[in-house]
Each structure stands twice: as structure tokens, then as C-alpha cells.
């Protein structure tokens, strides 16, 4: 790097950390907003899809397993492989105000209000300023607004489009804001923040939603009966189960809808809305599985997210009034298929071992503790994975369950990470760590304005784009 460009780079970095957009510094003749202004108001509908905590390796893993197990590519990669539909593909910088490694709260707020804020907050700056979230902006413009997720509805990513709290842990408050703000459709988990027995204030938010004319649905079987204009669907006390666990448990399979089914329901409710809509769809448990180094949890939830992508692509197909954004908020644990065996030729067959799994690692660990025997551990892993781990491997997991340190990288000193590493020997899927990473993330966009996008996007630009392309008025922060 020459001294000039290095200086320039340092200056850019310093300004970027102050929240000044890179487009100002990049020397482009006009900003993204100027360039997309010709498409202003053309996006009547916006669908924003987030696979939470999806490292590039996770996108690859979902696609590899879907091809090997089901004989077809993921919808996301099929989009990249096709010349039929114009799309934008690029990388996005998801940094928050206080770290290059964002959490989901700051990440969703960057899209939800166009502001970089500190990790842990939702649409609130450190000085207490409240930023009006995009779902309120769109609601006030007469558009339908909806949030669909596999996490608790009050979790950080949906909240980042719709709520304002200084701490993402204030989930009772977030649920109350949803009730007060009257968004049109909410579907996911998290009954414990709506039910009077579980809320700190003892209020019955389910009754509150019914009083405001919402259909309140608690089981998948009732989804087709949703008839009114507004819908609250809550299908679990906390997060929805992992796909791999739902698929192998008849009771869960009959009561909990898939992300694709919820997305389909939302688009059916919103289709034909006079002024259009804003719908956020989150595959939220991809992130949890990555934190847990849980390969089956991760891969089958990523594939389920991709099914929802297919539903959204079908909706957007042939229309010019719909902006479809498909992305993630940050990397997590950066899993990858590692080369195994002579000339790496064992990697594929090892990866195919995932097809024998019937439960998540979460399920395995929920039945084990420090008092488990080595044979208990081997049996439980066998039940969930059809793999016979060695006695020595089971002893290492037992040590970890007893709190003994087992690895030199401290972030991996947990039973979850040790189990993930043991199974890596059979799956060839290994993990960098157990937490979020700063990787620039994958961004795919279809619809109006995409020709003008840069190949490297700042997270806050997506908010400005959505507001401009929808032609709605944003409001000053207060
Ligand atoms: Zn996370």
C-alpha cells in the first residue's frame, strides 16, 4: 500500500467509525440514493429475508447437503446459477457502532432505522435518541407490515424492524410495543412474553391483541382459518424447535408450521394490499445452531430458510413492484467442510453422515449432565446421529460437562463446542469458534433500483434504499 493510499484508507476508516458513509469518500460522482432516485416509489412491496448468523460456509453447507440428499440446489444458489432473473449480488459491511462484530440487535437496527448503534440496543442511540423503526414508517404510509420468524417474536431481528428499547433483553416491553403499534401480522415463537402467567406485569397480551381485532393462532392447524385482516400466530413458548427436531417429532410436526408455511400465509394475507407491504422473514435459529456448533441444527434450518426464499421468489417472480432482499446479519462460528482423507476424498461421504441424524446437538445435550456415564453419552449420541463415537471421545465430553477445560481457545471450552468437535471427525464439518464474526456478508437483491447498487454495501444503506424505493416519508429521530 503506498503511503498516500494508506493514509487515505486510515482516514476512511476513522470517518467510517464516526458513522460517515463510505459513499461520501469513495469518489463516486453521486450517492446511492441519488442514483436510485429514478426508481423512487417503484417498490410497492418489500420482502426482507434474513438467515440469522449465516456464515458463507453455512450458505455452502445448506446447498451441498440439499444437492447430495435431495438432488437439487438451494433456491438461493439456483438464483445465482440462472440468467433468467436480474439480481444484484454483493457483500455488505454489518459493523455496529461499537464493534466490527455486530450482534443481531444492532444489525437489525442498521436496516430498521438506518443508524449504527451499539450492540445490544434496538433502535436507540447511546445518547438515548429513539429512531423510528421502518415498520412504523411503512405502517404510517398506509402499508401492511409483518414479521415472521423461527425465534421468539420479541427476539432481536424482528424487533429491529419494529421496536425501540435500550436493551434487547426487554422482551416483555417489545411485545407490548407490538400491541401498541398494531402491525398487521406477527408469526413465530415466544408465547412467554404475551401470556399473563409469564409476563412480569401479569398482563394478557393475547387478550389485548384479540380486543384489537386480531386472529390469535397458537397451532399450525388453525393457520388456514386465519380470516381477519390482522394476525398474531405464536407457536411455541420460546423459540420454534430446530427443523431436524420438528421433523422427527410427530407432536411438534403437527403443531409448529415451517418458515415457508408462515411466509406463504403472510404473503397470502398481504397479496393485493392496496398500498403494498413490508414483510421481514427470519430464519433465526441458524444463528443458534452456529453458536452451538450444531451441524444438523444448522444445515436443516438453513435449508428451511431457503424453502421460504423459494416462496418469496415465486411471489416476486414476474412482478416489477416488489423489492426482495435476501441476506444475513453476520457470520457465526464460520463452519466449513474440511478436507478429510487421502486427497480429501472422504469429505463427501463424511458429509453424507448428516443424513442419518434425527436430532440436534441441543437435543443430545439436553439429556446429559455431569453425572452421565460414558455409555449414556455414547448411547444418546448414537440415538441422535447413528454414529458410534469412541469411549475416549465420550470421556472428553464428560470432562467438559464437568466444567474441565478441554481446548486452548477459550471460546470453545463448552460441552456444545466439544460435542461439535467430536462430530467433526465424522462429518468433516468443523467450526472456527462459537460466536459471531466480522465477515462481510452475502447480499442478494431483486427488484427496482438494483442496477444502481454498489457491489459493497454499508448496512445502513439498505434502510435508505427501502424508504426511497417505497416512496415513503421517513421521520426525524426523537
Ligand atoms: Zn447470535
Boltz pocket constraint, residues with backbone or C-beta under 6 A from the ligand:
constraints:
  - pocket:
      binder: B
      contacts: [[A, 53], [A, 104], [A, 287], [A, 288], [A, 291], [A, 332], [A, 436]]
      max_distance: 6.0
